[in-house]
Amino acid sequence: MIEEAIELLGIEKVLTNGDLLPYQKNLTGLNRDIIAVFKPDSVEEIRKIVLLANQYKTSLYPISTGKNWGMGSKLPVQNNCVLLDLGSLNKICSVDIKLGVAVI
């Protein structure tokens, strides 16, 4: 799966091994096994990652600012996940005030 993700995203947007340490830091005392971190920067890349994860039956855990549990944790709720770092998707595409929806 990692090799396919590198082909899809480029090696600079697929983090493994020692590059995972900033994503594993937390204040909860918990540790989780993270397979990799994928850092897509387009909706199309996300679609392809979801298909890839489905093919390999691998759970994805999306994060953006990394404060999912509060206090800065980026840890998934289970082991053996791929973190999907959506931090690069920071552009507001549209806002529907009537429905209260923003597409980012």
N, C-alpha and C positions, 0 to 999 in steps of 0.2 A: 504494500500500500504506500509506503514512504517513497519508493522509487517513482510510482505513478504520480504522486502528489508533486514531487520535484519536477517531473516533466510538465505537469499542468501549471504549476505556479512559479517555478523557478526556484533554485536552491536557496536564494536569499529570503524566501517567504515560507520555508519549511524548517522549523527548528526541532532539533533532537538532542539527546544526550546532555552535555554541559550547558547548552543554550536554554535548557528548560528551567534552570535554577531560579531565575527571576519570577517564573510562573508558579513555582512551588513554595515560595516564601509565604508564610501566613502567621497569624497570631493565635490560631485555634489549637495548635499542638498536633493537628492531624497531618498525616502524610498520605499522598495519593500517588499511584503509579500513573504517569502520563506518558502515552505513547509518543506524542509529538504535538507541536503547535503549528497550525496552518494559519497564515496571515493573508487572506484574500483581500483584494481591493476593488472588486466589482461583483455585481449580482451574478453575472455569468460564471465567474470563478466559484462562487458559493454553490450554484446549481451543480456544477461539475463535482465539487467536493462532496456534496450530499449524495450524489449518485455513486461516487467512489466508496464512501463510507457504507452505503447500503450494500454494495457489492461485497465488501469485506466484513459485513455485519459488525461494524465498529461504531460505538457511540460517539457522538459529537457533543461537546459542551461549549456553547457560545458564550463569549465574554466581550465586553466592550471596554469599559474603563477599569475592569478588574475588581470592582467593589461589590461583587455579587453577594457575598456573605457579610458585607460590611467590613470595616477596618482593612480594606485592601486585598482581601483574599481572592485568588483566581482559581482556587481548587475546584475540581468537579466534585459532584456528590458521590461518585463511585470511581473505582479503579479502572485502568485500561481504557481511558477515553482519549480522544484527540481534542485538544482545545482549539476552538475556532475563534481566533482573535479578530474581532470585527472593528478594531480601533481605527483602521484606515478608512472605513466607510463613514466619513464625517461631513458629508455634504447633504444639505437639505434639498431634496428633489421637488417636493410639493407639500403643501399644507392645506387641509380641508377643515376650515374653522367650524363649519356646520356639523361635521361628524366628529370633530376633535381628533383628527388623525394626521400624523406627519410621516411622510416617507423619507427615510434617511438613507 
